[in-house]
Amino acid sequence: MSYSTAIVVGASSGIGENLVCQLAESGCKVAAVARRKELLDALVAEFPGKVLAYPHDVTNFDEVPKLFAKITQELGGLDLIIYAAGVMPAVAETEFNFEKDREMVDVNVLGAIAWLNQAATRFENTQSGTIVGIGSVAGDRGRQGQPVYNTTKAALATYMEALRNRLAKKGVKVVTIKPGPTETPMTANLKGKMMKADTAAKLILEKSNKTGEHYLKPVHWLIFLIIRNIPSPVFRKLKV
Ligand SMILES: NC(=O)c1ccc[n+]([C@@H]2O[C@H](COP(=O)([O-])OP(=O)(O)OC[C@H]3O[C@@H](n4cnc5c(N)ncnc54)[C@H](OP(=O)(O)O)[C@@H]3O)[C@@H](O)[C@H]2O)c1
């Protein structure tokens, strides 16, 4: 893995922040995009000349074309874009909350489409480049606990697959990453064994070399192959 220029959307914390640090450490010039300016400024201070901060709310979809053009001009090119922005508000088992659901669709799906369509257009013309979307194992089935989070990650995976199929003949890599539970602010209230965010970032950058869909733990490939094929009436009774 060797990139000269990259955009990370969702760069202020967790997996995205670790991706920015590892890319900058490798010598890559990185545009860090997220809402919390003070966290982006801290990354700029840690990697002067390597990280550039672009405060932006991904739900302001209309801003994206101009901001994408400005960033690629200021970076002097673009080799890699990673869409890591995501939200997963706590949802009670009996709760159906449209406000929370809409935010997840806006950030996890529409924001991704707004940003990655820009990258797809650019890379289709340059016949090069890598597009990475951070999905989740959560998108592999519809679970009782997080109906809309699951839906957004399934939608993202399908959109990424379609981009991959469109762009393969142009030499563009389109990589879907499906992390399992990872230790970040998003999961601060959850229990259980989790991967460290810096380990997840390292694996994501390694896997960005190969177009396709990747789980971060090799064993997840088999586990989720089985889980995806459990018949619905049986799946409903299981806690997996
Ligand atoms: N942690 C896990 O267990 C896990 C597992 C599978 C997949 N994932 C996925 O991995 C990705 C990164 O999540 P994380 O765990 O690292 O969580 P995180 O620390 O909460 O990071 C989420 C990032 O998304 C950004 N973001 C959220 N809403 C935004 C908005 N409206 N506009 C711009 N940026 C926004 C946040 O920045 P601001 O708040 O500063 O805007 C932050 O940088 C997400 O897509 C998540 O669904 C996480």
PDBQT file of the ligand as one rigid body, heavy atoms in Angstrom, charges set to zero:
ROOT
HETATM    1  N1  LIG A 301     -16.970   0.661  15.817  1.00  0.00    +0.000 N 
HETATM    2  C1  LIG A 301     -17.478  -0.457  15.303  1.00  0.00    +0.000 C 
HETATM    3  O1  LIG A 301     -17.656  -1.477  16.000  1.00  0.00    +0.000 OA
HETATM    4  C2  LIG A 301     -17.815  -0.518  13.838  1.00  0.00    +0.000 A 
HETATM    5  C3  LIG A 301     -18.085  -1.783  13.279  1.00  0.00    +0.000 A 
HETATM    6  C4  LIG A 301     -18.407  -1.855  11.924  1.00  0.00    +0.000 A 
HETATM    7  C5  LIG A 301     -18.448  -0.717  11.159  1.00  0.00    +0.000 A 
HETATM    8  N2  LIG A 301     -18.191   0.515  11.738  1.00  0.00    +0.000 N 
HETATM    9  C6  LIG A 301     -18.275   1.697  10.876  1.00  0.00    +0.000 C 
HETATM   10  O2  LIG A 301     -17.005   2.328  10.874  1.00  0.00    +0.000 OA
HETATM   11  C7  LIG A 301     -17.181   3.713  10.556  1.00  0.00    +0.000 C 
HETATM   12  C8  LIG A 301     -16.401   4.550  11.571  1.00  0.00    +0.000 C 
HETATM   13  O3  LIG A 301     -17.058   4.431  12.830  1.00  0.00    +0.000 OA
HETATM   14  P1  LIG A 301     -16.274   4.491  14.225  1.00  0.00    +0.000 P 
HETATM   15  O4  LIG A 301     -16.564   3.240  14.934  1.00  0.00    +0.000 OA
HETATM   16  O5  LIG A 301     -14.892   4.896  13.997  1.00  0.00    +0.000 OA
HETATM   17  O6  LIG A 301     -17.131   5.622  14.978  1.00  0.00    +0.000 OA
HETATM   18  P2  LIG A 301     -16.817   7.111  15.421  1.00  0.00    +0.000 P 
HETATM   19  O7  LIG A 301     -15.572   7.194  16.213  1.00  0.00    +0.000 OA
HETATM   20  O8  LIG A 301     -18.090   7.570  16.048  1.00  0.00    +0.000 OA
HETATM   21  O9  LIG A 301     -16.560   7.885  14.042  1.00  0.00    +0.000 OA
HETATM   22  C9  LIG A 301     -17.582   8.307  13.218  1.00  0.00    +0.000 C 
HETATM   23  C10 LIG A 301     -17.036   9.376  12.296  1.00  0.00    +0.000 C 
HETATM   24  O10 LIG A 301     -18.124   9.779  11.433  1.00  0.00    +0.000 OA
HETATM   25  C11 LIG A 301     -18.158  11.191  11.419  1.00  0.00    +0.000 C 
HETATM   26  N3  LIG A 301     -19.515  11.680  11.182  1.00  0.00    +0.000 N 
HETATM   27  C12 LIG A 301     -20.669  11.321  11.791  1.00  0.00    +0.000 A 
HETATM   28  N4  LIG A 301     -21.688  12.072  11.353  1.00  0.00    +0.000 NA
HETATM   29  C13 LIG A 301     -21.148  12.942  10.455  1.00  0.00    +0.000 A 
HETATM   30  C14 LIG A 301     -21.690  14.004   9.686  1.00  0.00    +0.000 A 
HETATM   31  N5  LIG A 301     -22.993  14.326   9.730  1.00  0.00    +0.000 N 
HETATM   32  N6  LIG A 301     -20.869  14.705   8.877  1.00  0.00    +0.000 NA
HETATM   33  C15 LIG A 301     -19.530  14.400   8.821  1.00  0.00    +0.000 A 
HETATM   34  N7  LIG A 301     -18.966  13.396   9.516  1.00  0.00    +0.000 NA
HETATM   35  C16 LIG A 301     -19.783  12.698  10.344  1.00  0.00    +0.000 A 
HETATM   36  C17 LIG A 301     -17.669  11.610  12.806  1.00  0.00    +0.000 C 
HETATM   37  O11 LIG A 301     -17.180  12.946  12.761  1.00  0.00    +0.000 OA
HETATM   38  P3  LIG A 301     -17.907  14.223  13.399  1.00  0.00    +0.000 P 
HETATM   39  O12 LIG A 301     -18.784  13.784  14.513  1.00  0.00    +0.000 OA
HETATM   40  O13 LIG A 301     -16.754  15.104  13.834  1.00  0.00    +0.000 OA
HETATM   41  O14 LIG A 301     -18.659  14.828  12.260  1.00  0.00    +0.000 OA
HETATM   42  C18 LIG A 301     -16.549  10.615  13.040  1.00  0.00    +0.000 C 
HETATM   43  O15 LIG A 301     -15.365  11.102  12.457  1.00  0.00    +0.000 OA
HETATM   44  C19 LIG A 301     -18.687   3.963  10.556  1.00  0.00    +0.000 C 
HETATM   45  O16 LIG A 301     -19.165   3.905   9.230  1.00  0.00    +0.000 OA
HETATM   46  C20 LIG A 301     -19.231   2.780  11.331  1.00  0.00    +0.000 C 
HETATM   47  O17 LIG A 301     -20.573   2.505  10.973  1.00  0.00    +0.000 OA
HETATM   48  C21 LIG A 301     -17.870   0.626  13.052  1.00  0.00    +0.000 A 
ENDROOT
TORSDOF 0
